[in-house]
């Protein structure tokens, strides 16, 4: 058996770093988490995008949580996103009828995520938006932001949050409209074009 002299740093071979959690992809995502809108609802939209780090590299092990009001601007007060069978305790998923306004979507290998939800209605003096929370490796505290939908420029200009931001920063909160009710919203965690994140006290 060969002995290795570890009395000086130049004799010690490098070893892999310990992996630091938490590991958000384990147990937290659930089947159908991204399907917030009831099947066939006429006000369904699809939000999608990528989660990117400061070097514009995709994060394949992040996930996002979304909360949003219904098309009338009401916050849902119903349960049902993570129903379980009372007899077996098995996961039943959504009931496909009620809109809970809440969901979870995990990123894929390219950092992409998507969620099907209902077009949010305005609440108070704010333009319509969906709240979003980002969980990712390297983030000891999750990040909160909003997704505003384009279309009503007067409402966006009058929104209390958006109106207080410089145009370049404001644009990081407004999704880009695609075709057939789709909206792209990329989340940049840091660096140039960093998404505006909110702090709640």
N, C-alpha and C positions, 0 to 999 in steps of 0.2 A: 504494500500500500504506500502510495506516494504522499508525503506530507507537504503542505503548502505553507510557506512562511508568510504569515499575515501581520508581521510586525511593522511593515511599512506600506503606505498606500499604493506604491507602484507594483507591489506583488499581489494585490487583491484584484481579482477580475470583477468587472462590472456585473451587476445582477439586475433583473427587471424591477422596475418600481412597483410598489404595491398599488393595486387598483383601489381608487377611492370612489365610494358610492355617493349618494344613493343611486340605485339602478331603477329608473322610472319605467323601463319596458317590462319589468317583472311584476305581475299581479295587478297593476293599476289599469292598463288598458282592458277593455271588456268588449266582447263581440257586439257589433252594432253600435258602438259608442259614437261613431261619426254620423250615424243616421238619426238626427234629431227631429227632423220633420216627419209627420205621419205620412205613410206611403200614399202617393197620388194627390197630395194637397196642392191646390193651384198656386199658392204663394211660395212654393219651395224654391230656394236658391242654393247654389253650390259655392262654398268658399273654399279656396285652395291656395297653396303656395309652398314656400320652402323655408326652413329654419336654417340660417347661415351664421357662421362665426365671423370674427373680425377679419379673417383672411378670405372671406367669401367662400369658405368650404362648407358643404352641407353637413348637418348633424343628423346621423342616421338613428340616434337613440334618444331623441327628444319626444315630448308629446305636448299637445296644447289642449287646454280646456276652454270651452266656449259657453257663454251664457247670453241669452238675448230675449227681448220681449216678443210678444206675438205681433202680427201686423197691425193691431189696434193700439200698440204701445203698452199693453198690460203685461206685467211680469207673471208668468205661470205660477200657480200655487198647487200643482198636482205632483204626486209621486209617480214613479213608474219607470225611471231610466234603468234601474238595476234590480228589477223584481226577481224574487227567488221563489221556488216552489216550496210552499209551507210544509209539505210532507217530506220531501227529500233534501231540501236546502239547495237544490241545483239551480243554476242560473237560467232564468226564463227570458231575459231580455225585455225590450220595450213591448208595450201591448199594441203598438201600431196605430193607436187612435188618439191618445192624448199627447199634447205638446208640452214637454217639461221645460223646454228652453235651454237645456244643459246637455253637454256631450263632451267626449274625449276622443282625440284623434292622435294616433302615433305616427311619427315620421317613418318613411321607408328608407332604403339604402341610399337614396339620393336626397334625403332631407325633406322629401315632399309629404304634405299632409292634405287632407280634404275633409270637409264636413257638409252635410246636407241639412239645412235648417230653414226656418221661415223668414221671409223678408221682415226685418224689424220695423215697428212703427215708432214714431217720435214720442219722447217722454219729456214733459215740461218744455223748457226752452232749448233743449239739445236737439241736434240733428239725429236721425236714426243711426244707431250703432249696435254692434255686438261686442261684448266684453270678452277679452281673451287673456289667458294666463299661460305662460311658457315655463315648462320644466325641462331642464337639460343638464347634461354633465357639466361640471364646472360651476354650476349655479347653486350656491348654498341656499339662496333665497329665490323663489320663483319670481317671475317678472309679469307685471300687469300692463296691458295696453288695450286699445280699442280698434275696431275695424269699422270705419265709416264707409257708406256706400255712395258712389258718385251719382250724379243725376240732378239733384236739387241744389244748385250752386248757391242760391240765396240762403237756404237752411244751413249749408256748410259754412258760409261766410259769417253767419250770425251765431254759430255754435260757440258757447263760452270757452271751451278748451281750445278749439281750432283757431279762433280769432286771436288768441294770445300767443300764437306761435309764428315764427318766421316761416315764409312760404316753403322753404326746403324741408323744414322740420314737419310742417303741417302735412306735406305730401306723403310722409312715411305712415300716416294714419288712414289714408284714403285708398281703398282698394281700386284696382283697375278692372273696368267692366270688360267681360268677354262676350261670347255669344250664348244665347239660350239660358240666361239667368245665371251665368257663372261670373265669379269675381276672384281675381288673383290678389293675394296679400302675402308678400314675402316678409319674413321677420329677420332683421339683421340685428344680431346681439350686441355688436360694437363696431367701431371704426366708421369710415365714411358712409353716410346714409343710414346710420344707426336708427332703428325704430325708436320713436318716443315711448318711454315707459313711464308709468305713473306710480306715485308713492302714496299710500293711504296711511293716514295717521289716526 
